């Protein structure tokens, strides 16, 4: 029970209509997408007993829509709502588009699914994607951590302002990573055509990564790690040290920073 007698409870909504897309929009709650073990689609969401906070779950035009609703904020000054999870249990393995948007809540998509496209966006919450995506995967957070694992879409775009970005075991044609002050960690990330990484003050670390062409640009962050194959290395740092292999074979690998250190090796 919260202050002033406000009570939260969990509602379980079973969805019987067929759908191929999922759209989830929530302000404060964290969102988790999980496999249904009983073959039924269910949405578990927190509600206020007085109806001031509630979710609607509908299916229209082949899309499952989950949306949070609340009365105007000034009616509830000083009342703590908390941020319990919204859980969506999906019975099928393959779906079309997945779109999740939250403001302060985090989100996680468990493994075991395949989506055609996925768009995940949070303002201050973390974003974690563990399922396969075929075509385009976009993950964005302002201050939360962004994690993408074990996927091979045609294109990947991951961005954060101050939160750390961690990508691992990814295969794609094009991969773009953008950060302002958060660090960037890439592990076993391979882009067939372009791997483009840009950061202002966050450092960039590569572990066994590669791309047809690689471009890494930072202002004050360092760049270090290993790539899998020989490249035509071009690196420049205004005030930091530079250590790169003496190689001009393969695709271009351009690395630039103003004050950070550059240290790249070819993994043997």
FIKE-491347 format. One record per residue (C-alpha): residue in three letters; x, z, y negated. Coordinates in Angstrom, 3 decimals, decimal comma. Layout:
N
+---------+----------+----------+----------+
! residuo !       c1 !       c3 !       c2 !
+---------+----------+----------+----------+
!     ALA !        X !        Z !        Y !
...
+---------+----------+----------+----------+
END
This chain:
268
+---------+----------+----------+----------+
! residuo !       c1 !       c3 !       c2 !
+---------+----------+----------+----------+
!     UNK !    0,000 !    0,000 !    0,000 !
!     UNK !    1,345 !   -0,914 !   -3,451 !
!     UNK !    0,896 !    1,029 !   -6,647 !
!     UNK !   -2,598 !    1,771 !   -7,963 !
!     UNK !   -4,143 !    1,272 !   -4,513 !
!     UNK !   -3,554 !   -2,462 !   -4,279 !
!     UNK !   -3,503 !   -3,457 !   -0,620 !
!     UNK !   -1,851 !   -6,448 !    1,021 !
!     UNK !   -2,910 !   -7,800 !    4,407 !
!     UNK !   -1,902 !  -10,765 !    6,549 !
!     UNK !   -4,419 !  -13,490 !    7,336 !
!     UNK !   -4,020 !  -15,819 !   10,313 !
!     UNK !   -5,566 !  -19,257 !    9,804 !
!     UNK !   -5,770 !  -21,654 !   12,750 !
!     UNK !   -5,648 !  -25,351 !   11,889 !
!     UNK !   -7,487 !  -27,642 !   14,335 !
!     UNK !   -7,449 !  -30,924 !   12,379 !
!     UNK !   -4,706 !  -33,458 !   13,080 !
!     UNK !   -2,038 !  -34,084 !   10,433 !
!     UNK !    1,354 !  -35,779 !   10,141 !
!     UNK !    2,618 !  -34,411 !    6,801 !
!     UNK !    3,137 !  -30,872 !    5,513 !
!     UNK !    2,959 !  -29,757 !    1,860 !
!     UNK !    3,601 !  -26,112 !    0,978 !
!     UNK !    3,508 !  -24,705 !   -2,556 !
!     UNK !    4,040 !  -21,013 !   -3,248 !
!     UNK !    5,157 !  -18,928 !   -6,220 !
!     UNK !    6,688 !  -15,750 !   -4,824 !
!     UNK !    6,409 !  -15,680 !   -1,055 !
!     UNK !    9,183 !  -16,796 !    1,229 !
!     UNK !    8,248 !  -19,655 !    3,556 !
!     UNK !    9,314 !  -20,157 !    7,164 !
!     UNK !    8,420 !  -23,097 !    9,405 !
!     UNK !    8,551 !  -22,294 !   13,127 !
!     UNK !    7,656 !  -23,849 !   16,488 !
!     UNK !    4,320 !  -22,739 !   17,931 !
!     UNK !    4,779 !  -21,401 !   21,450 !
!     UNK !    1,069 !  -21,611 !   22,309 !
!     UNK !    0,472 !  -25,210 !   21,236 !
!     UNK !   -1,696 !  -24,175 !   18,268 !
!     UNK !   -1,067 !  -24,717 !   14,569 !
!     UNK !   -1,379 !  -21,459 !   12,649 !
!     UNK !   -0,624 !  -20,330 !    9,118 !
!     UNK !    0,081 !  -16,629 !    8,593 !
!     UNK !   -0,058 !  -15,644 !    4,934 !
!     UNK !   -0,276 !  -12,472 !    2,824 !
!     UNK !   -3,467 !  -11,847 !    0,871 !
!     UNK !   -4,810 !   -9,256 !   -1,567 !
!     UNK !   -7,951 !   -7,523 !   -0,341 !
!     UNK !   -9,554 !   -7,877 !   -3,756 !
!     UNK !   -8,956 !  -11,653 !   -3,765 !
!     UNK !   -6,483 !  -11,629 !   -6,669 !
!     UNK !   -3,817 !  -13,255 !   -4,484 !
!     UNK !   -4,815 !  -15,687 !   -1,757 !
!     UNK !   -3,787 !  -18,918 !   -0,011 !
!     UNK !   -5,769 !  -22,023 !    0,781 !
!     UNK !   -5,015 !  -23,997 !    3,940 !
!     UNK !   -6,560 !  -27,461 !    4,137 !
!     UNK !   -6,021 !  -30,819 !    5,817 !
!     UNK !   -6,681 !  -33,936 !    3,730 !
!     UNK !   -5,477 !  -37,519 !    4,027 !
!     UNK !   -3,433 !  -36,618 !    7,077 !
!     UNK !   -1,544 !  -33,791 !    5,318 !
!     UNK !   -1,533 !  -30,032 !    5,902 !
!     UNK !   -1,678 !  -28,322 !    2,491 !
!     UNK !   -0,764 !  -24,661 !    2,048 !
!     UNK !   -1,054 !  -23,338 !   -1,506 !
!     UNK !   -0,877 !  -19,914 !   -3,123 !
!     UNK !   -3,373 !  -18,925 !   -5,819 !
!     UNK !   -3,417 !  -15,973 !   -8,236 !
!     UNK !   -5,382 !  -14,833 !  -11,247 !
!     UNK !   -3,740 !  -14,908 !  -14,640 !
!     UNK !   -0,554 !  -12,875 !  -14,809 !
!     UNK !   -1,583 !  -10,647 !  -17,721 !
!     UNK !   -4,367 !   -9,097 !  -15,643 !
!     UNK !   -1,780 !   -7,530 !  -13,347 !
!     UNK !    1,021 !   -6,249 !  -15,579 !
!     UNK !    2,827 !   -3,388 !  -13,848 !
!     UNK !    1,518 !   -4,204 !  -10,383 !
!     UNK !    4,019 !   -5,015 !   -7,627 !
!     UNK !    2,918 !   -7,773 !   -5,287 !
!     UNK !    6,055 !   -7,909 !   -3,138 !
!     UNK !    7,150 !  -11,121 !   -1,425 !
!     UNK !    6,196 !  -11,195 !    2,281 !
!     UNK !    6,659 !  -14,361 !    4,302 !
!     UNK !    4,268 !  -17,234 !    4,755 !
!     UNK !    4,783 !  -18,475 !    8,305 !
!     UNK !    3,687 !  -21,930 !    9,452 !
!     UNK !    3,652 !  -22,480 !   13,210 !
!     UNK !    3,716 !  -26,174 !   14,148 !
!     UNK !    2,893 !  -27,361 !   17,702 !
!     UNK !    4,348 !  -30,889 !   17,578 !
!     UNK !    8,003 !  -31,919 !   17,462 !
!     UNK !    7,723 !  -34,929 !   15,105 !
!     UNK !    6,103 !  -35,172 !   11,662 !
!     UNK !    6,212 !  -37,416 !    8,603 !
!     UNK !    7,038 !  -35,882 !    5,231 !
!     UNK !    7,785 !  -32,193 !    4,717 !
!     UNK !    7,601 !  -30,854 !    1,156 !
!     UNK !    8,108 !  -27,167 !    0,272 !
!     UNK !    8,251 !  -25,772 !   -3,265 !
!     UNK !    8,666 !  -22,113 !   -4,229 !
!     UNK !    9,731 !  -20,279 !   -7,377 !
!     UNK !   11,261 !  -16,987 !   -6,284 !
!     UNK !   10,784 !  -17,157 !   -2,527 !
!     UNK !   13,314 !  -18,437 !   -0,022 !
!     UNK !   12,545 !  -20,994 !    2,671 !
!     UNK !   13,731 !  -21,735 !    6,176 !
!     UNK !   12,855 !  -24,564 !    8,544 !
!     UNK !   13,816 !  -23,664 !   12,121 !
!     UNK !   15,302 !  -26,160 !   14,554 !
!     UNK !   13,274 !  -28,150 !   17,062 !
!     UNK !   11,495 !  -30,513 !   14,627 !
!     UNK !   12,081 !  -34,079 !   13,475 !
!     UNK !   10,770 !  -35,163 !   10,064 !
!     UNK !   10,826 !  -38,626 !    8,517 !
!     UNK !   11,680 !  -37,142 !    5,102 !
!     UNK !   12,068 !  -33,614 !    3,741 !
!     UNK !   12,064 !  -32,220 !    0,194 !
!     UNK !   12,856 !  -28,500 !   -0,192 !
!     UNK !   12,979 !  -26,885 !   -3,635 !
!     UNK !   13,285 !  -23,267 !   -4,768 !
!     UNK !   14,136 !  -21,792 !   -8,158 !
!     UNK !   15,813 !  -18,524 !   -7,201 !
!     UNK !   15,339 !  -18,361 !   -3,439 !
!     UNK !   17,649 !  -19,659 !   -0,738 !
!     UNK !   16,984 !  -22,899 !    1,149 !
!     UNK !   17,912 !  -23,377 !    4,814 !
!     UNK !   17,179 !  -26,531 !    6,810 !
!     UNK !   17,951 !  -26,543 !   10,534 !
!     UNK !   15,817 !  -29,444 !   11,801 !
!     UNK !   16,446 !  -33,160 !   12,098 !
!     UNK !   15,414 !  -35,618 !    9,351 !
!     UNK !   15,435 !  -39,380 !    9,896 !
!     UNK !   15,448 !  -40,944 !    6,443 !
!     UNK !   15,964 !  -38,788 !    3,355 !
!     UNK !   16,670 !  -35,071 !    3,008 !
!     UNK !   16,683 !  -33,330 !   -0,384 !
!     UNK !   17,410 !  -29,603 !   -0,758 !
!     UNK !   17,629 !  -27,876 !   -4,138 !
!     UNK !   17,881 !  -24,348 !   -5,518 !
!     UNK !   18,774 !  -23,057 !   -8,966 !
!     UNK !   20,428 !  -19,767 !   -8,036 !
!     UNK !   19,865 !  -19,496 !   -4,292 !
!     UNK !   22,112 !  -20,619 !   -1,441 !
!     UNK !   21,484 !  -24,076 !    0,065 !
!     UNK !   22,263 !  -24,511 !    3,776 !
!     UNK !   21,753 !  -27,691 !    5,819 !
!     UNK !   22,739 !  -27,884 !    9,490 !
!     UNK !   22,692 !  -30,357 !   12,379 !
!     UNK !   20,933 !  -33,365 !   10,862 !
!     UNK !   21,563 !  -37,110 !   10,633 !
!     UNK !   19,280 !  -38,668 !    7,998 !
!     UNK !   20,091 !  -41,891 !    6,182 !
!     UNK !   20,652 !  -39,974 !    2,927 !
!     UNK !   21,303 !  -36,340 !    2,037 !
!     UNK !   21,197 !  -34,761 !   -1,429 !
!     UNK !   21,966 !  -31,062 !   -1,877 !
!     UNK !   22,143 !  -29,341 !   -5,266 !
!     UNK !   22,382 !  -25,865 !   -6,789 !
!     UNK !   23,281 !  -24,465 !  -10,198 !
!     UNK !   24,862 !  -21,125 !   -9,287 !
!     UNK !   24,105 !  -20,752 !   -5,591 !
!     UNK !   26,593 !  -21,663 !   -2,868 !
!     UNK !   26,062 !  -24,889 !   -0,891 !
!     UNK !   26,998 !  -24,959 !    2,799 !
!     UNK !   26,597 !  -28,157 !    4,836 !
!     UNK !   27,618 !  -28,368 !    8,484 !
!     UNK !   27,477 !  -30,840 !   11,379 !
!     UNK !   25,860 !  -33,662 !    9,420 !
!     UNK !   25,941 !  -37,453 !    9,864 !
!     UNK !   24,546 !  -39,761 !    7,199 !
!     UNK !   25,092 !  -43,040 !    5,377 !
!     UNK !   25,254 !  -41,336 !    1,974 !
!     UNK !   25,778 !  -37,701 !    1,056 !
!     UNK !   25,617 !  -36,355 !   -2,519 !
!     UNK !   26,380 !  -32,709 !   -3,348 !
!     UNK !   25,992 !  -31,226 !   -6,847 !
!     UNK !   26,825 !  -27,721 !   -8,081 !
!     UNK !   27,514 !  -26,126 !  -11,461 !
!     UNK !   29,181 !  -22,821 !  -10,611 !
!     UNK !   28,424 !  -22,286 !   -6,945 !
!     UNK !   31,053 !  -23,015 !   -4,320 !
!     UNK !   30,663 !  -25,943 !   -1,894 !
!     UNK !   31,573 !  -25,723 !    1,792 !
!     UNK !   31,465 !  -28,821 !    4,038 !
!     UNK !   32,121 !  -28,488 !    7,773 !
!     UNK !   32,053 !  -31,509 !   10,104 !
!     UNK !   30,241 !  -33,608 !    7,508 !
!     UNK !   30,620 !  -37,389 !    7,812 !
!     UNK !   29,144 !  -40,075 !    5,542 !
!     UNK !   29,420 !  -43,650 !    6,802 !
!     UNK !   29,553 !  -45,119 !    3,293 !
!     UNK !   29,840 !  -42,513 !    0,487 !
!     UNK !   30,595 !  -38,808 !    0,340 !
!     UNK !   30,167 !  -37,796 !   -3,320 !
!     UNK !   30,807 !  -34,153 !   -4,299 !
!     UNK !   30,688 !  -32,855 !   -7,879 !
!     UNK !   31,069 !  -29,341 !   -9,248 !
!     UNK !   31,893 !  -27,811 !  -12,632 !
!     UNK !   33,483 !  -24,453 !  -11,831 !
!     UNK !   32,755 !  -24,018 !   -8,135 !
!     UNK !   35,465 !  -24,700 !   -5,573 !
!     UNK !   35,134 !  -27,344 !   -2,830 !
!     UNK !   36,276 !  -26,719 !    0,762 !
!     UNK !   36,333 !  -29,418 !    3,464 !
!     UNK !   36,767 !  -28,763 !    7,170 !
!     UNK !   36,993 !  -31,884 !    9,342 !
!     UNK !   34,968 !  -34,122 !    7,013 !
!     UNK !   35,096 !  -37,858 !    6,335 !
!     UNK !   33,443 !  -40,789 !    4,607 !
!     UNK !   33,795 !  -44,522 !    4,176 !
!     UNK !   34,656 !  -43,576 !    0,601 !
!     UNK !   35,116 !  -40,037 !   -0,711 !
!     UNK !   34,880 !  -38,876 !   -4,308 !
!     UNK !   35,282 !  -35,228 !   -5,304 !
!     UNK !   35,212 !  -34,100 !   -8,925 !
!     UNK !   35,440 !  -30,598 !  -10,411 !
!     UNK !   36,372 !  -29,141 !  -13,795 !
!     UNK !   37,941 !  -25,786 !  -12,955 !
!     UNK !   37,267 !  -25,451 !   -9,237 !
!     UNK !   39,920 !  -26,046 !   -6,587 !
!     UNK !   39,611 !  -28,668 !   -3,814 !
!     UNK !   41,103 !  -27,957 !   -0,395 !
!     UNK !   40,692 !  -28,741 !    3,281 !
!     UNK !   40,966 !  -31,501 !    5,859 !
!     UNK !   39,630 !  -35,025 !    6,361 !
!     UNK !   39,532 !  -36,817 !    9,720 !
!     UNK !   41,191 !  -40,180 !    8,963 !
!     UNK !   43,861 !  -41,689 !    6,731 !
!     UNK !   42,668 !  -42,648 !    3,255 !
!     UNK !   43,856 !  -44,311 !    0,119 !
!     UNK !   44,394 !  -40,976 !   -1,636 !
!     UNK !   44,235 !  -40,739 !   -5,411 !
!     UNK !   44,302 !  -37,204 !   -6,844 !
!     UNK !   44,705 !  -35,794 !  -10,329 !
!     UNK !   44,722 !  -32,295 !  -11,803 !
!     UNK !   45,543 !  -31,613 !  -15,446 !
!     UNK !   47,027 !  -28,148 !  -14,977 !
!     UNK !   46,713 !  -27,403 !  -11,245 !
!     UNK !   49,037 !  -28,365 !   -8,386 !
!     UNK !   48,358 !  -31,428 !   -6,205 !
!     UNK !   49,176 !  -31,813 !   -2,506 !
!     UNK !   47,826 !  -34,872 !   -0,675 !
!     UNK !   49,031 !  -37,051 !    2,238 !
!     UNK !   51,231 !  -40,055 !    1,441 !
!     UNK !   48,813 !  -42,670 !    2,702 !
!     UNK !   47,158 !  -45,792 !    1,329 !
!     UNK !   45,298 !  -46,795 !    4,502 !
!     UNK !   41,548 !  -46,601 !    4,995 !
!     UNK !   38,849 !  -46,121 !    2,386 !
!     UNK !   39,315 !  -44,564 !   -1,026 !
!     UNK !   39,542 !  -40,793 !   -1,439 !
!     UNK !   39,495 !  -39,908 !   -5,137 !
!     UNK !   39,845 !  -36,273 !   -6,168 !
!     UNK !   40,019 !  -35,014 !   -9,733 !
!     UNK !   39,973 !  -31,590 !  -11,384 !
!     UNK !   41,025 !  -30,257 !  -14,759 !
!     UNK !   42,510 !  -26,860 !  -13,961 !
!     UNK !   41,931 !  -26,415 !  -10,231 !
!     UNK !   44,381 !  -26,872 !   -7,368 !
!     UNK !   44,131 !  -29,819 !   -4,951 !
!     UNK !   45,349 !  -29,462 !   -1,358 !
!     UNK !   44,089 !  -31,993 !    1,203 !
!     UNK !   45,435 !  -32,841 !    4,653 !
!     UNK !   44,514 !  -35,317 !    7,393 !
!     UNK !   43,362 !  -33,356 !   10,429 !
!     UNK !   45,631 !  -33,941 !   13,411 !
+---------+----------+----------+----------+
END
